[in-house]
Amino acid sequence: MERLLLWLARQGVRNRRDVKRVLDAIRKKGLRGTGEVLYYVRLLFDMLDHTLKGKYTLKRKTLLTVAAALLYFLTPTDAIFDFIPFAGYLDDISVLTYVMNVFSQEISEFRRYRERLGG
């Protein structure tokens, strides 16, 4: 998904400090609600959070791409503005689906790690 990678470069998610900035923005906004999409957003958030805290290890490409996807998801003025009913979230879900598919092995490994921790 070239568009995501170009967007990543424009947004400045290039290092761990930038990833931390994304996580801080998510913490500030909060992740309230239920549903499958929010489950995966929380899972990706936890994966980045554990990595930045040194409890888990991700490849740099995975770390930066997942952070960019979460930032994209939270930005209301992305490719299709989120205030447009239904259509506004299609691009967000597409980006998340892309990340979930491309990094499915890493995400599965993180799920197993999290289960070993008991949650």
Summary of the structure (lengths in Angstrom):
residues: 119
radius of gyration: 13.7
end to end distance: 31.3
largest distance: 40.6
contacts: 312
relative contact order: 0.15
helix: 72%
strand: 0%
